[in-house]
Every structure is written in structure tokens, then in C-alpha cells.
Amino acid sequence: MRVYIFLCLMCWVRSDNKRPCLEFSQLNVKDSFKDLFNPRIEIILMVYTRNNLNCAEPLFDQNNSLNINFNTQKKTVWLIHGYRPMGSTPSWLQNFLRILLNEEDVNIIVVDWNRGATTFIYNRAVKNTRKVAENLSKHIKNLLKHGASLDNFHFIGVSLGAHISGFVGKTFHGQLGRITGLDPAGPKFSGKPSYSRLDYTDAKFVDVIHSDSNGIEYIKCDHQRAVYLFMASLETHCNFISFPCHSYKDYKTSLCVDCDRFNEKSCPWLGYQAELLKGVLKERMQEGTLRTTVFLDTSGRYPFCTYYFVLSIIVLDETMKYGYISFKLLNQFGMTEEPKLYKRNQPFYKLQEVKILAQFLNDVVNISSIGLTYFQSSNLQCSTCQYRIRSLMLKSLTYPERPPLCRYNIALKENEEVFLNLDTCIPKKT
């Protein structure tokens, strides 16, 4: 009887102490109307860990004690949303939380400043970003007193949230571990001095995925899907490689195919694991390259994977100078994969290597053969002529660990497609 009563009392005490889960502020368009006459701002910090994935809890209790699930020795990811004129909860939020905690055992702090971002007056939301940053900085100072480290903080900001992250970084003199900006807001920030927006000096490592060329361009991608691309880099096995380049125009004309000057082993990649490039970027900064701009294209649907190959060609005929070559690949099952070919950056000069960048929507793992077609410029056409290629080499840029494939001594005719088997490349003599 005593045991029975004791257990019941324990159950009653535990259920009585269990606090309700925090919910993201549920606002709507009516709140944007109210904000026109009665502006308000409220900031709620919601903690998620693997111990409370489905139940957000406050970062600090009323007595200023730190949440019991928050581990100051682990990495802390801060998720900060942006402008929300309709007041709805970000559609990506729950998936982002799940993916992050599945990837790594971290603390996640969701910064809910919905009451402050939900307004029809965009300029008001912009002004509120400073207030949010000031509030977060106070909480961070409190966390530091509990033993947390700035180096373990990774801020991920979307739209206006990216600039909030930058303002927090400025408060701590660029000592935050990392800031990731996902489509940082352009209006009221583009063209402004570095102290008025997110800047590469705001953390030890700053990476930005931006889909609008009028904004900040650390990484440029299509389809306005920066948040979902970042999530796909965590959730899928896609290698979102990108190409260091001065401009998107240069990238589209295959001027930036060679990543050796960036990193001998690989082109830089986009997403959560980009932090692994910190060492390379630090070396570039020491050499004088303070900011690295890279470009990539994606597919139109989740998970947005594409696969890059480069075809390197050395011709033997001067007459091929103004012609061009298209190609396709056949896999082991005889299925054809046709790429999107980027413009060639230079004519085919005799014995000079020319590189053609190609993007495939499907990964071609086991390549059985390559289909080549040569097209001569209209004023030099010769249906009986043969055009000689000394060598071609096909290399995967998405998976650089795969050995390149080669073919030597090839003869082509105009407008005639030829399928050729590819072999392991012969090492160059040193």
C-alpha cells in the first residue's frame, strides 16, 4: 500500500511540474493591420534539443536559470526568420529543426520575433532588426556567464534574420563561430556600408546563399530556394559544388571550371558542411582574397541535385578553331544522359586544351561510352573532311574522387554523332 501511494504521488508531482510547450507566435494578416496603429515587438527564444525535439522550452526560466536541456559545451544553432507580413509560421521551420537535430546533437534556439516582423510597413520591420539584435546580445552575454562559447554559436538567418545575425556579430566584434545568411533581404540593405548590413567580418566564418544578383553575392543560385537548398545539403547525399568566379557571365562561359586555385581536391560546396572549407578560406584571406564569390545552377525540384562534368579536349586541326562539340553519355544500361552544355570560353586552337562544362540532372555513375558530335561554323563546312582530336578527358567535378576517363586519337566528321568507349587515362609523363 505504501509503495502504491508513493508512486502515485511521484506521478502527480511530475505531471504537475511539466510545463506546456512553447508555440511559435500564431499571427495573421489582422495583426499586420493592428501594427499600423499599435506597433509592438516581442521576442521569444525557443529551445529545442534531441531531448525535447517536439516540445519547445524557454531558454531561461523566470528565476534566470538556464534550461536543463541546454548543454553549454555543445554547438548552438540560432534560427532567425525574416519579414512575415502575413504573420504565418515559416513553412520550413519544423523540417529544418528535424534535419538539423538528425545531423548533429546540438542546441537549437528558434528566435521568434514574429510580433515585430508581422507588419505591412517593411521599413518598420527593418528598424526592428536592430532591437532584436540588441535583445539577443543580452541573452548571449547571459549564456556566456553560464559557460557557453561564442565560437560554438552558428547563426542561420533568413531574409531580415540574416542581417539580425550580422548585427549580433558586430556586437561581439566578429567572434561568433559562424553566420549563414539565406537570401539576406536586399531592400534597405543593398549598397549600404558594412556596419548597416550582414558583412563577411561579422563572424569567423560567414557563408551566404543568395538567389538575387541585386543582393549580397557570396554564393549565387537559381530558383529563390536558399532555405530549401541548405536543408537539402543536410538531408540528401547531393554534393552541391560551386565554382569560384568573378561573375555569373564568366561562369556560364566555362571560364571558371578549374577549381585548383581554390582547392586542389575539390570545388567548394554549398550548405551545412561548407564550414569544412574554413582552412582554405583562411589561406586565401592571408593571400589577400577577403571574400570568395562562387556560382552554381540547380535543378527545378527538391532536392535540386545536379551533377557537373568537365570535358577537356585537345585538337590537332587548326580548321576546328571556330567549330564546337556537343556530347552525351551512355550508362551501363545503354540509357542516354544529355547534359546542359555551357558555352566554350575559347576557340579550339591546335594542341591547346579547351574545357567544356556540362551539367546533368542525373548522376552517370558507370559510363559505358560518350557520344560526340562536331559542328563546323557555317562558312567553313566540309562534309567529307575529318577533324582530328588528340585526346579528350571526362572528369566528374561533383565527385572528384572518381578517376577521370579518356580517349585518344579520334577522327570526327561534321554533324555525325560517334559513340566511343572510354578508358582509364594514361598518366602524363613527368
N, C-alpha and C positions, 0 to 999 in steps of 0.2 A: 504493500500500500504506500509506504514512504517513497519507494523508488518511483512509483507511478505518479505521485503528486509532484515530485522533484522534476521529472521530465516534462510534465505539463506546464509547470512554472517556467522552466527554461524556454519552452516553445513560446509561451505567452510573452516573455521578456524580449526574445529575439524578434518576433513579429511586430511588437510594439515599437522597437528601435529602428526597424527597417524604414529608411526614408524613401519617399517617392522619387522616381526617376525624373531628371530634368528633361524638359522638352524644348526643342528649338522654337523660338517665338512664332506663334501662329498668327500672321498678319495677312491682310489682303488689300485690295485697291481702296477700300474705305479708309484704311489707315493712312494712305497717301494723301487722301483728301483732308483728313484731320490734321495732317502735318502742315498743310498750307496755313492754318490759323494757330495751331498749337504745337510747334516743333518740340520733339523730345528725343533724347538719346538714352539708351540703356545697353549695357554691355554685360553679357553673361558668359562665364568661362565654364565650359562643359568638358569634364574629364572622361576619357574612355581608355581602358586598358584591356588586356586579354582576360582580366578578372571580371570586367563589367562591360563587355562588348555591347550588350543590348540594353544597358541602363546607364545613361549619363549621370555623373555626380558632380557636385560643385568642387572647384579646385581647393578652396579654403572653406572651413566650417565657420560658423558665426563667432567662435572663440579664437579665430585666426589660425587654428591648427590645420596642417596640411592633410589633404585627402589620404586615407590609409592605403589606397591602391596606387598612389603616385610614388614611383621609385626615382629618387633624385640621381641615381647612378646610371640610369638608362637614358637613351636618346629621347628627346621630347619633340614631337611634331606639332606645330601650331597650324591649324587650318583656318584661313580667314576668307570669308566670302566677300563679294563686292556689292555694287549698286543693285538694289532689288525694288524697282518701282511698284511691282505688283505684290510684294510682301511675302511671296511663297517661299517655302523651304527649298534650298538648292536641290535640284533633282539628282545630282551626283553625290550628295553628302553621304548617305548610308553605304553606298557601294565603295566609296573612297575609304571610309573607315574600315570596312571589312577587308579590303585589299591590302591596306597598309598593315593592319594587325596580323594578317595572314603572312605577310612578307617578313615582318620583324617584330620582336617583342619590345614595343615602345610605349611611352605615354603619348596620348593624343589629346590636345586641348583644342576644342572647337570654339572659336571666338564668334559668338552670336551677337552681332551688333545690328540685327535686323531693324530694331527700332532706332533708326538713325540712318539706315540705308534705304528704308521704305519711304520714299518721297517723290513727288513729281518734279521737285526742284533739284536737278542734278548738282548744281553748284553748292547746295546745302549739304548734300551727301559728301562732296569733295571736302568741304570745310570740316565735316565730322571726322574725316580720316585722321586728322591731327589729334583730335580729342581721344579717339580710340587708341592711337599710338601712345599717348600720354598715360592713359589708364593701364594699358598693357605693361608699360615700362615700370609702373609702380608694383604691379604683381610680380614682374620678373625680379625686381630688387628683393621682394619678399621671398621668392623661391631661392635666390642666391643665399639668403640668410639660413635657409633650411638645408643648404649643401648642394644645390643644383649648380650646373656649369653652363656658361654661355656657349662654350664650344659644342655642347650636346644639343643645342637648340637648332631645329630646322623649321623655318617658317615657310609655309606654302600659301601664297596669296593669290587670289583670283580677282582680276579686274582691279577695282579700288583696293582690294585686300593686298595686292602686290605692293602698292605704294605705302599702305599702312606698315607692312613688313619693313620697307625701306626706312620709314621714319623711326621705327623702333631700333633698327640697326644703327642709325645715326646717333641715337641717344647713347648707345653703348660703343660708339666710336669704331664701328665695323668689326666688333669682336664676336658677333653671333657666328655660329658654325656655318650655317648655310641659309640662303634665301632662294626660293624658287618662285619666280613670277610667272603666272599662267594668264596669258592675254592681259597684261597690265593696261589699265584704262589709258586711252590716248587724250581725249579732250581735257583741257586744263593742265595737262602734264607734258605732252609732247613739246619739245623745244625749250622747255624750262631748264633753269640751271640745276645742277646735280642735287643741291640741298632741297629742291622742291619736288622731287620725284624719286622713285627707285633708281639706285645707281650701283655700279659694279663694286664700289668701295664700301657698301653698307654691310657686308659680311665677309668672312674669309673666303667663301665660295658663293658666287651668285650665278644662277642659271635662269634664263628666261625663254619660255616658248611663246612666240608671238606670231599671230597669223595675219596681222595687219601691217603692211610695209610702211604705214604712216607713223607707226609707234616705235618702241624700242626693238632693235633687231639683233639680239644675241643669237636666237635661233628662229628661223622662219619656216612655217609650214602652211599647207593649204587647208581649207575647209573650216576654219574657225573652230577647231576642236582641241584646243590646247589641254583642257582638263581631261578629256577622254583619252587623248594620246598619252598623257602622263600615266593615267590609270592603266592603259593597255601595256605600257612598258613594264608595269609591275605584274599584271595578271597573265600575260601571254609570253610566248617564247620568241616574240618578234625582236629582231635586232634593228632598232631604229637608228641606223647610221646616218651621219650627216657630213657635209663637205665644207671645210673652211674656204671661204671665198669673199672677194671684195664686194660682189653684187650678185643679185639673182640672175641678171643677164649673163654674167660670166659663167655662173653655174650651169645655166641652160645650154651654153655652147661648149660644154666639156672642158672648160679652162681649169677646172678645179678637181679633176679626177684623182690626182696623185695626192694622197694624204701623208706621204713620207715626211714632209717638212713639219707636220703636226705630231705624228707618232708613227714610228716605223712599223708597229704591229697592227694598227687599226685606225680607221677613220673615227672621229669622235661619235659617240652615240647619245641619243636623247633619252631623258627620263630620270627615274629614281637613281639608277646606277651611274649617272653622269659624274657623281661625286668622286668616283674612282679615277677621274682624269685630273684631280687637283694637282698631282705632282707634275704632270705635263704642262698644265696651265701656269704653274708657278715658274717653271723653267722659261716659258715664253715671256712671262712678265719680266723676268730678270734680263731677258734679251731685248726688252723694250716693247713687246706686244701686250698692252694692258688689257685689251678686250678682244675676244675671238668671236667673229660672226660666222655662223655656219648655216647651210641650207639643206633642205630635203623636201621631197614630194611624198605624199601618202596616197593610199587608195581611198575610195569614197565611203567605205563602210567599215564599221568596227570589225576586227581590231586594227584596221588601217595599215596592215603589213604590206610592204613592198620589198623587192629583192634586187639589189644592184649588182651588175656585172660590168666589167670593162673589157673591151676587145681591143688589143694592141696589134697594129698592123704595120709591117714594113714592106713596101712595094719595090719592084725592080724597074718599072717602066715610067719614064717621065710623062708619057701620054695619059697616065691615070691622074695627073695633077688636079684636074677640076671635076673628076668624077666622084661618085660616092658609093658606099657599100651598105646594104641592109643585111640583116641576118636574123635567123630564128634558131631555136634549139629544139632538139628531139630528146625526150627522156627514154628510159629503158623500155617503156611500154609502147613506144612509137607515137606518143602524143606530142603534138607541136605546141610550143610555147612561144608566142610572139611578143616581143618587148616594145616598150615605148623608147625610141631612139632619140637621144639628144643630138643637137647639131654638132658637127665636127668643128674643132677650133682652128684647123689649118688644112691647107691642101695636102695631097699625097705627094710629097717630094721623094725622089729616089733615095732609098736607104735611110730615110728618116722615119722614126717611129711616130705613128699617129694613134691616138687613143679615142675610142668611141664609147661613151657612157650609155648603158642600157638599163631600163627598169622593167622588171617583171612583176606581175600581180601574184604569180605562184612561184614557189621555190622549185628550181630544177636541180634535184639532188644528183641523180645518176644520169649524166648526159651521155647519150649514145652517139649523137652526131650534131653537126652545125650546118644549117642551110645558108649559103651565101649567094647574093645577087649583086652584080656590079652594074651601075648605071653611069653611062658617059654623058658629058654635057652635050646639048643638042647640036652644036655646030661642029663637033668632032666625032660624031657617031661613025662606027665601023663594025658592021655585023659579022665580018669574017676575022676581025682582029682577036688576038689573045692577049690577055693582060696578066702579067706575072706578079705573084706575091711571094716574097722571100719567106716570110713567116707570119703566123698570127698566134696570139696567145689570149686565151679566155680566162679571166680570173674573177672569182666571187669577191666583191667588196663587203657584202653583208656578212659573209663567213670567211674571213681572210685565212683561217687555219686550213681551209681546203686547198689542196695542191692545184696550181694552175694547169690548164690543158693547152696543148699546142698542135700545130700542123705546119709543115714546111713544104716549100716549092709547089705552089698552087698556080694553076692556069685557069682564068675565067674568061667567059665571053659576055658581051653585052646582053643584059636583060634575060640571061639564062641562069636559073637557080641550080646550084650544085650542092649536094649533100656530102659532107666529108666527115669521116671518123676522126676523133681527136685522141691524142695520146699524151702520156706524161711528157712534160717539157724536158729537153736536153739542157743540163746545166751549162751556163755560159763559162767559157774558158777564161781563167784569170791570168 
